[in-house]
């Protein structure tokens, strides 16, 4: 491990938390914006966008999620794209699954979720070492 590895690992973790913890919230709120009957394709989608972006419960998680993208692009300036993409998306998967579980989304086999998240974290450890 190099001197920079702990800093980079922390940045990967930050991206995964920002993306992963907001994904279930965005998904939940985006479904509430789909209640409109569209007159046509364009107007219906514009209405959904308007409803989504005027809902603070949807806008705040979206903005937090986008701040994760800023950190991700910061990482890309100094790290290999292939490593950064795999690690950030893996951490995001883990935090999305855990956040969805904490928020009460139905998971048929929670023990499989824990095993999967554990295996993802072990894989990330090997990528970073």
N, C-alpha and C positions, 0 to 999 in steps of 0.2 A: 504494500500500500504506500502510495506517495504521500507527500505532505498535503497535497490538495484533495486527497480522497475524502476525508471527513467533511470538508466544505461542500464538495460535489454531491456526496451522499445526502447531506442535509438539504441541498437544493432539489434533488430528486424527490425526497420525502415531502418537501413543501409543495411541489407541483402535484404529486399524487394526492395529498390532502386537499388542496384547493380544488382540483378537478373532481376527485372521487366523492368528497363529502357534499358537493353541490349537485352532482348528477341526479340523485334521487329527488331532490327538491325541485330542480328544473323540470324533471319528468312529470312530477305530480302537478305542478302548476301549469305546465303546457297543456295537459289534458283538460284543465278547467277552462282554457281559452278556446276549446273546440266546440263549445255549445252553440255557436252561431250557425244558422243555415245559410250557406253561401248562395248569393244570387248567381254568381259565376265564379270561375276559378280565381281570377285575379282579385276581385272584390272580397271574396271569402278569405283568401290568404292575407290580404291587407288588413282585414278586420281581425283575424287571429293575431297577427303581429301587433296591432294596436292594443288589443286586449292584454297580450302578454307583457308588452313594455310599459303599460300603464298600471300594472299590478305590482306593487312593491314586493310582495311575497315571491314573485317570479323574477323581478329585475335585480334585486339584491344578490341572490345566488348566482344569477347570470354574470353580474359584474365581478363577483369574487372568482367565479370560474375563469373569466377572461384574464384576471390578474395572474392566474396560474399559467396562462399562455404566455404572458410577458416573461415570467420566470423561466419557462421552457425555452423561449428564444434566447434568453440570456445564457442558458446552459449550452445551447447549440453553438454559440460563439466560440466555446473553448473545448467542447467534447465531441466525440465521434457521433454522428447522427444515428448510426445503427445502434450504438449502446444507449444513447439518451432516449430514443424512441421506445425501445423495448422496456427499459427500466421504468420510465415514467408511466407508460401504459399499464405495466404490471402493478405498480404501486396504486395507480388509479383504480384498477380492477378490484384490488383488495379493499381499498377504502370505500368504493361504491358498494360493494357487497356488505361490508360491515355497517355502513351508514344506513343502507336500506333495511337491514336486520334490526338496527336500533330504532329506526322510525316505525317499525311494526309491519313492514311488508312480509307477506306470507312466504316462508321458505320451508319446503317440504322436509328437508333433512339438514338441520343446522350443523350437525357434526360434519357433514361433507363440506359445508361452507368453511368451517374452521380448518379442516384438512387441506382444502384447496388454497386458502389464504396462507396457511403455513408453508405449503410447498412453493408458492409464489415468492414468499419472503426468503426462503432458502435459496431459490434460484437467483434472486437479486443479490444475495450475499456472495454467491459464487461469481456473478458478473462483476461485482465491485472488487473482489479480492484478486 
